[in-house]
Amino acid sequence: MKPDVRRILIAMVLPLFLIFILYTIKVLEVGMGWGFTRLGVYPLSKKRMFGIFAHPLIHSGFRHLLTNTLPLFFLSWCLFYFYRSIAPLIFFIIWIGCGTITFLIGKPGWHIGASGIIYGLAFFLFFSGLLRKYVPLIAISLLVTFLYGGLVWNMLPYFTPSGTSWEGHLSGAVTGTICAFAFMNYGPQKPEPFANEEEEEDANEANETDDDETEKEPECEKE
């Protein structure tokens, strides 16, 4: 298997596993007649702080889950493919960060769904690519803008439909943006210009030096 294909497939593992977990939870909830809404975030309720960790796993229905599936898969795949050295940490911070901020600023009620993570990933990928000034990552920033630029309106209460947590969206966006700035010196970076040429020159000089030393070695005398 070619290295690029292998890397693409490896980057899919966690996103696919997460989506599998989301659908498994929803099937169990519906099939068993359970209600997991109370595992979400309920702002400023100390007894409901577990929702900070659990809320992205819970969705109001299959339509809600289907809406989140494709963007969650694509954006998390981009994170794990292009930022693989820091991707697990970024993903964890966005997960906890969006839940924490929602807990602090959200209106009373249950806040559930993976939308906050989607917003966090989108804003991280957008700002991180621009800050690193590296063409492949800038291309991802532009692609994210093209595909999900309209998400920004659902961060504002005036444009957000009733029953939708604009606080969760805003919390994810803030967390992703903070991560982009905080980790701009970690992970993939723009290559230094002429770096490869300098390495080749150093290698050539080293080879020439070895050749000169070999020529100057005295010949052994025979007895």
For each residue, the residues with C-beta under 8 A, 3 or more apart:
1: 5 6
2: 5 6
3: 6 7
4: 7 8
5: 1 2 8 9
6: 1 2 3 9 10
7: 3 4 10 11 81 84
8: 4 5 11 12 81
9: 5 6 12 13
10: 6 7 13 80
11: 7 8 15 77 80 81 84
12: 8 9 15 16 77 80
13: 9 10 16 17
14: 17 18 76 80 91
15: 11 12 18 19 72 73 76 77 80
16: 12 13 19 20 73
17: 13 14 20 21
18: 14 15 21 22 72 76
19: 15 16 22 23 69 72 73
20: 16 17 23 24
21: 17 18 24 25 57
22: 18 19 25 26 57 59 65 68 69 114
23: 19 20 26 27 65
24: 20 21 27 28
25: 21 22 28 29 36 57 58
26: 22 23 29 30 59 62 65
27: 23 24 30 31
28: 24 25 31 32 34
29: 25 26 32 34 35 36
30: 26 27 33 62
31: 27 28
32: 28 29
33: 30
34: 28 29
35: 29 38
36: 25 29 39 57 58
37: 40 58 60 110 112
38: 35 42 48 110
39: 36 50 51 54 55 57 58 112
40: 37 48 51 54 55 58 110 111 112
41: 48 51 52 55 99 102 103 106 110 111 112 168
42: 38 45 48 51 108 109 110 111
43: 102 103 104 105 106 107 108 109 111 167
44: 103 104
45: 42 48 49
46: 49
47:
48: 38 40 41 42 45 51
49: 45 46 52 103
50: 39 53 54
51: 39 40 41 42 48 54 55 99 103 110 111
52: 41 49 55 96 99 100 102 103
53: 50 95 96 99
54: 39 40 50 51 57 58
55: 39 40 41 51 52 58 99 102 111 112 113 116 168
56: 95 98 99 113 114 116 117
57: 21 22 25 36 39 54 114
58: 25 36 37 39 40 54 55 112 113
59: 22 26 62 64 65 68 112 113 114
60: 37 64 112 113
61: 64 65
62: 26 30 59 65 66
63: 66 67
64: 59 60 61 67 68 113
65: 22 23 26 59 61 62 68 69
66: 62 63 69
67: 63 64
68: 22 59 64 65 71 72 113 114 115 118
69: 19 22 65 66 72 73
70: 73 74
71: 68 74 75 118 122 147 148
72: 15 18 19 68 69 75 76 114 117 118 121
73: 15 16 19 69 70 76 77
74: 70 71 77 78 147
75: 71 72 78 79 118 121 122 125 144 148
76: 14 15 18 72 73 79 80 91 117 121
77: 11 12 15 73 74 80 81
78: 74 75 81 82 121 125 140 144
79: 75 76 82 83 87 90 91 121 124 125
80: 10 11 12 14 15 76 77 83 84 87 91
81: 7 8 11 77 78 84
82: 78 79 125 136 137 140 188
83: 79 80 86 87 90 128 187 188
84: 7 11 80 81 87
85: 186 187 188
86: 83 89 90 183 186 187
87: 79 80 83 84 90 91
88: 91 92
89: 86 92 93 183
90: 79 83 86 87 93 94 124 179 183
91: 14 76 79 80 87 88 94 95 117 121
92: 88 89 95 96
93: 89 90 96 97 175 179
94: 90 91 97 98 116 117 120 121 124 172 175 176 179
95: 53 56 91 92 98 99 117 120
96: 52 53 92 93 99 100
97: 93 94 100 101 120 171 172 174 175 178 179
98: 56 94 95 101 102 116 117 119 120 168 171 172 175
99: 41 51 52 53 55 56 95 96 102 103 116 171
100: 52 96 97 103 104 171
101: 97 98 104 105 167 170 171 174 175
102: 41 43 52 55 98 99 105 106 111 116 165 167 168 171
103: 41 43 44 49 51 52 99 100 106
104: 43 44 100 101
105: 43 101 102 167 170 171
106: 41 43 102 103 109 111 165 167 168
107: 43 167
108: 42 43
109: 42 43 106
110: 37 38 40 41 42 51
111: 40 41 42 43 51 55 102 106 165 167 168
112: 37 39 40 41 55 58 59 60 165
113: 55 56 58 59 60 64 68 116 165 168
114: 22 56 57 59 68 72 117 118
115: 68 118 119 165 168 169 172
116: 55 56 94 98 99 102 113 119 120 165 168 169 171 172 175
117: 56 72 76 91 94 95 98 114 120 121 172
118: 68 71 72 75 114 115 121 122 148 151 172
119: 98 115 116 122 123 151 155 168 169 170 171 172 173 176
120: 94 95 97 98 116 117 123 124 172 173 175 176 179
121: 72 75 76 78 79 91 94 117 118 124 125 172 176
122: 71 75 118 119 125 126 144 148 151 173 176
123: 119 120 126 127 172 173 174 176 177 180
124: 79 90 94 120 121 127 128 176 177 179 180
125: 75 78 79 82 121 122 128 129 140 141 144 176
126: 122 123 129 130 141 144 145 180
127: 123 124 130 131 141 176 177 180 181
128: 83 124 125 131 132 137 141 179 180 183 184
129: 125 126 132 134 137 138 139 140 141 142
130: 126 127 133 138 141
131: 127 128 180 181 184
132: 128 129 137 138 184 188 189 190
133: 130 138 190
134: 129 137 138 188 189 190 191
135: 138 139
136: 82 139 140
137: 82 128 129 132 134 140 141 188
138: 129 130 132 133 134 135 141 142
139: 129 135 136 142 143
140: 78 82 125 129 136 137 143 144
141: 125 126 127 128 129 130 137 138 144 145
142: 129 138 139 145 146
143: 139 140 146 147
144: 75 78 122 125 126 140 141 147 148 149
145: 126 141 142 148 149
146: 142 143 149
147: 71 74 143 144
148: 71 75 118 122 144 145 151
149: 144 145 146 152
150: 153
151: 118 119 122 148 154 155 169
152: 149 155 156 173
153: 150 156 159 160
154: 151 159 160 164 166 169
155: 119 151 152 160 166 169 170 173
156: 152 153 159 160 166
157: 160 166
158:
159: 153 154 156
160: 153 154 155 156 157 164 166 169
161: 164
162:
163:
164: 154 160 161 169
165: 102 106 111 112 113 115 116 168 169
166: 154 155 156 157 160 169 170
167: 43 101 102 105 106 107 111 170 171
168: 41 55 98 102 106 111 113 115 116 119 165 171 172
169: 115 116 119 151 154 155 160 164 165 166 172 173
170: 101 105 119 155 166 167 173 174
171: 97 98 99 100 101 102 105 116 119 167 168 174 175
172: 94 97 98 115 116 117 118 119 120 121 123 168 169 175 176
173: 119 120 122 123 152 155 169 170 176 177
174: 97 101 123 170 171 177 178
175: 93 94 97 98 101 116 120 171 172 178 179
176: 94 119 120 121 122 123 124 125 127 172 173 179 180
177: 123 124 127 173 174 180 181
178: 97 174 175 181 182
179: 90 93 94 97 120 124 128 175 176 182 183
180: 123 124 126 127 128 131 176 177 183 184
181: 127 131 177 178 184
182: 178 179
183: 86 89 90 128 179 180 186 187
184: 128 131 132 180 181
185: 189
186: 85 86 183
187: 83 85 86 183
188: 82 83 85 132 134 137
189: 132 134 185
190: 132 133 134
191: 134 195
192: 195
193:
194: 197 198
195: 191 192 198 199
196: 199 200
197: 194 200 201
198: 194 195 201 202
199: 195 196 202 203
200: 196 197 203 204
201: 197 198 204 205
202: 198 199 205 206
203: 199 200 206 207
204: 200 201 207 208
205: 201 202 208 209
206: 202 203 209 210
207: 203 204 210 211
208: 204 205 211 212
209: 205 206 212 213
210: 206 207 213 214
211: 207 208 214 215
212: 208 209 215 216
213: 209 210 216 217
214: 210 211 217
215: 211 212
216: 212 213
217: 213 214
218:
219:
220:
221:
222:
223:
